[in-house]
Amino acid sequence: MTAKDALTERYQDLLSVYLKAKTETTLYKGQQFSRKLLEQQISPEDLVSLHIQVMDQLFPDMSEEMRDSFDFLLEAMIGYGFAYREHQSLRDKQQQLESEIEVAASMQQTLLLSDVPEFDQLDIGVVSVPAKKMNGDYYNFVKSGNSLSVAVADIIGKGIPAALCMSMIKYAMDSLPEEQMKPHLLLENLNRVVEQNVHSNMFITMFHGVYEPESHKFYYAGAGHEPGFFYHAKEDEFHDLIAKGLVLGVSRTTTYHPYEKIIEVGDMIVLLSDGVTECRTSKGFIEREEVVSLIRKYMDLPSQKIVENVFQELDRLQGFELRDDFTLIILKRLV
């Protein structure tokens, strides 16, 4: 007896028992039998064909209308079987891709992780949350002697290409230790790296700054990045922290202007990505003034609590569904 004959005989026995008893137990045996069919890679249309064959044996006097209905069902199941197998194939590929993205996201998180350094004169707070699995935002701290450099960048473009590009930026910065304390020179070197190595349809915005505790000055430069905020404690006012400059990767010969600002006790430097200022609610995009209001609401708290509370409020306003990567950094001078 062939395997096909054995299946036919087994199915006929199960169907005969069910038609006589019509119990839950006999139905369950049919489910168990279908699992064996899957193990032997029997297609849906083959199962219908098997059912027609068994019905012919059990009911040889079956009406022509009933036979015709089975022919119609068989044709329908042939189309269904093709579509089902194609769907399964696409689903398997999607699951494989999602698994690979999970691994890539985990590697990105490890590679780009930047520890927040201990710095006696500054209270530092950071929150960086990707809108999807891969983060198109990047921030970095480097402590060199008594100075502290900070960078925040955003890829114009999302997904895996953006994540790979951000990894390149991270290692390019690591290879330029001398320029870490000279923001405008660092950006000029990074710009040449990006222009030479990144596709022409992908650009990077960046803000880079250095705090010098001896002079209490903050030296900075920008490459098309979202303006941050500067809080002047004596005036109790927020001002835009603007650093004009072309985005990285447009022109190899681009130069960047150096800026500086004196930081007094209680002053705050607020750096961010456009995922903060372009939060979109049911009423449209929020205004920069709303971000300032939220920071002011929590500004008596430690910097880390400020950024966390601001993120939670903006996340809630968006229905807990970020439209863009969110990065917010606060540096507050303590002494």
Disulfide bonds with the S-S distance in Angstrom:
none
